[in-house]
Amino acid sequence: MSDTESVLYFLEAKIMKVIICDDEKSTCSELEEIILKYAREKSVPLVTEVFYSGDTLLDYLKREKINILFLDIELPGKDGVMVGKYIREVLEEENIFLVYISSKENYALQLFQNRPFDFLVKPIEQAKIYHVLDNIYRISGKNCVGFEFQAQNSTYRISYKDILYFQSTGRKINIVMKKEVKTFYGKLNEVEERLPENVFLRIHKSYLVNKSYVKEFTYEWVKMLNGDVLNISKINRADVRRKILESAANEFKNV
């Protein structure tokens, strides 16, 4: 499936598959009960499955597709950090909403490269789970949130979550995704005005990047998920560093 087609991923999936992985059975039961209650109250179709170790979860993920993963960090065998890294780097799966859960709060730097959607601190609270699920349903492909453009007499819409970055080359704009690039005529300033500020960041006159897919960064450049290294203009360096760090901190804020 191409990245352009993946905008339909959630539209075609009638039922969201939610996985819970925690070695504490009481936590799993409590979390599953809250999620199923949410589904009943919101009238959204979903199914849940529970795992108690990272190893059994990985075996399952090698053969099954899922939508949402609530993942404990402190697991026997392969812990949550290792599982998250495997999901993103080996399975190359970016469509999973990864929500970490832990009794500790000091994991932000370790989890950054796994691109989690949220981070929750135990004990589990219903209001926080509801908030996470509301956000997932709001921004997922079910709402078809994406960038629309015209090229070769056709109109395309690409989900924001599938776009790594925009690149301006002369009069053309390249939309760089994980496995393909789409090109159309336009100006990067006009593209920037149409994008959500909390998702995309202008780092250079030629680049607009999706903050979620910045794998590494220094004062002078950012390295994207696909390995592309993009220069940060001198005038933007302080602002870019501040916004990337703020974005990382917000991901782990216990809301």
Secondary structure by P-SEA (a helix, b strand, c coil): ccccccccccccccbbbbbbbcccaaaaaaaaaaaaaaaaaacccbbbbbbccaaaaaaaaacccccccccccccccccaaaaaaaacccccccccbbbbbccccccccccccccccccccccccaaaaaaaaaaaaacccccccccccccccbbbbbbcccccbbbbcccccccccccbbbbbbccaaaaaaaccccccccccccccccccccccccccccccccbbbbbbccccaaaaaaaaaaaaaaaaccc
